[in-house]
Amino acid sequence: MATDDVTGKEQTGKKASGKTGRPSKPKAGKKDAQLLIRISASERDQFIALCEELDTSAAREIRRFIRVFIREHQED
């Protein structure tokens, strides 16, 4: 088994969940991919500011847009 360089404890290979140290349970709909986009800094700043005003996150709104876009353009 490997030893953690910071804590000196042995690593078990299981990922711990939060502060409990217990292995994490698989989540339904796990987000395991990324999408990199390039936009102008001013558009990004405006988008982030608007999301904050609306008490939401940029990631949440982009995911919502993608889901709606897919639903609207799927062939029946």
Buried (B, 14 or more C-beta within 10 A) or exposed (E): EEEEEEEEEEEEEEEEEEEEEEEEEEEEEEEEEEEEEEEEEEEEEEBEEEBEEEEEEEEEBBEEEEEEEEEEEEEE
